[in-house]
Amino acid sequence: PGVCLPALGIYPLDAACSVIHRHPEIWDAEFDPPPVFNVDEEIDYIDAMCAAGRVAAVGECGLDRFYVTDQRALDEQERVLLRLIEVAMKHDLPLILHTRKAEARTLEILQHCGVEKADF
C-alpha cells in the first residue's frame, strides 16, 4: 500500500544493441543506434528485482521490425524476448509488450510459451 512499483524491461531496439554495433551497416534509422550494454546482465538484474518483489511487470519488451530488419538483430530481439518471458512467468508477472511490424510473430511466441498475462 502506498508504493508505486516499476515495470522493468528491455526495449526491442536496445535488445539488439550488440548486434547493431557489431554490424553498423544494418542500422539505417535517422537517429543514432542504442548504446551497447550487457543485455544478459540486465535480464539477470530484472530477474533479481522481480524475485525481491520490487517490480509490478516485465516490460517494455518485444519485437521491432520497423527499424530492425536484419535477421541477426531480429534473432537477438527474439532471444531477449524469450528470456524476459521466462522471467515474467517465473515470477507470475505480466508482460508489457512493445511490438511494431511484428505482431503476428510476437503472438506466436506468446502462445508457444503459454503466456497468459500480457498487455500490448
C-alpha positions as CSV (number, residue, x, y, z in Angstrom):
1,P,0.0,0.0,0.0
2,G,1.2,3.4,-0.9
3,V,4.1,2.1,-3.0
4,C,4.4,2.5,-6.7
5,L,6.3,-0.4,-8.4
6,P,8.0,0.0,-11.8
7,A,8.0,-2.3,-14.7
8,L,11.4,-3.3,-15.9
9,G,12.3,-4.5,-19.4
10,I,14.5,-4.1,-22.4
11,Y,13.2,-2.0,-25.3
12,P,13.3,-4.0,-28.5
13,L,15.9,-1.7,-30.2
14,D,18.1,-1.9,-27.1
15,A,17.8,-5.7,-27.1
16,A,19.6,-5.8,-30.4
17,C,22.3,-3.2,-29.5
18,S,25.3,-5.6,-29.5
19,V,24.4,-6.9,-33.0
20,I,23.8,-3.4,-34.3
21,H,27.2,-2.2,-33.1
22,R,29.0,-5.3,-34.4
23,H,27.3,-4.8,-37.8
24,P,26.8,-1.0,-38.2
25,E,25.8,-1.4,-41.8
26,I,22.4,-2.8,-40.7
27,W,21.4,0.4,-38.9
28,D,19.8,3.0,-41.3
29,A,17.5,4.8,-39.0
30,E,17.6,8.6,-38.8
31,F,18.8,8.6,-35.2
32,D,21.8,7.0,-33.5
33,P,21.7,3.4,-32.6
34,P,21.2,2.4,-29.0
35,P,24.2,2.3,-26.7
36,V,25.8,-1.0,-26.1
37,F,25.3,-2.7,-22.7
38,N,25.3,-6.3,-21.4
39,V,21.8,-7.4,-22.1
40,D,22.1,-10.7,-20.2
41,E,23.4,-8.9,-17.1
42,E,20.4,-6.6,-17.4
43,I,18.0,-9.5,-17.6
44,D,19.6,-11.0,-14.5
45,Y,19.1,-7.7,-12.7
46,I,15.4,-7.7,-13.8
47,D,15.1,-11.2,-12.5
48,A,16.6,-10.3,-9.2
49,M,14.3,-7.3,-8.8
50,C,11.3,-9.5,-9.6
51,A,12.4,-12.0,-7.1
52,A,12.7,-9.3,-4.5
53,G,9.1,-8.2,-5.2
54,R,10.2,-4.8,-6.4
55,V,8.6,-5.0,-9.9
56,A,5.0,-4.9,-11.0
57,A,5.5,-6.2,-14.5
58,V,8.2,-7.1,-17.0
59,G,8.5,-4.7,-19.9
60,E,8.5,-3.0,-22.2
61,C,9.8,-5.8,-24.3
62,G,9.0,-7.2,-27.7
63,L,10.0,-7.2,-31.4
64,D,10.6,-4.2,-33.6
65,R,10.8,-4.9,-37.4
66,F,10.3,-1.2,-38.3
67,Y,13.9,-0.2,-37.5
68,V,15.4,-3.6,-37.2
69,T,15.2,-5.7,-40.4
70,D,18.5,-7.7,-40.3
71,Q,17.9,-11.3,-39.3
72,R,20.8,-11.3,-36.9
73,A,19.3,-8.4,-35.0
74,L,15.8,-9.9,-35.1
75,D,17.1,-13.2,-33.8
76,E,18.7,-11.3,-30.9
77,Q,15.4,-9.5,-30.2
78,E,13.6,-12.8,-30.0
79,R,16.2,-14.3,-27.7
80,V,15.9,-11.4,-25.3
81,L,12.1,-11.5,-25.5
82,L,12.1,-15.3,-24.7
83,R,14.4,-14.7,-21.7
84,L,12.1,-11.9,-20.4
85,I,9.0,-14.1,-20.9
86,E,10.8,-16.7,-18.8
87,V,11.5,-14.1,-16.1
88,A,7.9,-12.9,-16.1
89,M,6.4,-16.4,-15.9
90,K,8.8,-17.5,-13.2
91,H,7.6,-14.6,-11.0
92,D,3.9,-14.7,-12.2
93,L,4.1,-11.2,-13.5
94,P,2.5,-9.7,-16.6
95,L,4.4,-8.6,-19.7
96,I,4.2,-5.2,-21.2
97,L,4.9,-5.5,-24.9
98,H,6.2,-3.1,-27.4
99,T,5.9,-4.6,-30.9
100,R,6.0,-2.9,-34.2
101,K,5.5,-4.7,-37.6
102,A,6.0,-8.0,-35.8
103,E,2.6,-8.5,-34.1
104,A,2.0,-12.0,-35.6
105,R,5.4,-13.3,-34.7
106,T,5.0,-11.8,-31.2
107,L,1.7,-13.6,-30.7
108,E,3.2,-16.9,-32.0
109,I,5.9,-16.6,-29.4
110,L,3.5,-15.7,-26.6
111,Q,1.2,-18.6,-27.5
112,H,4.1,-21.1,-27.8
113,C,5.4,-20.0,-24.3
114,G,1.9,-20.2,-22.8
115,V,1.9,-16.6,-21.7
116,E,-1.4,-15.6,-20.1
117,K,-0.6,-12.2,-18.7
118,A,0.4,-9.7,-21.4
119,D,-0.5,-6.1,-22.4
120,F,0.4,-4.5,-25.7
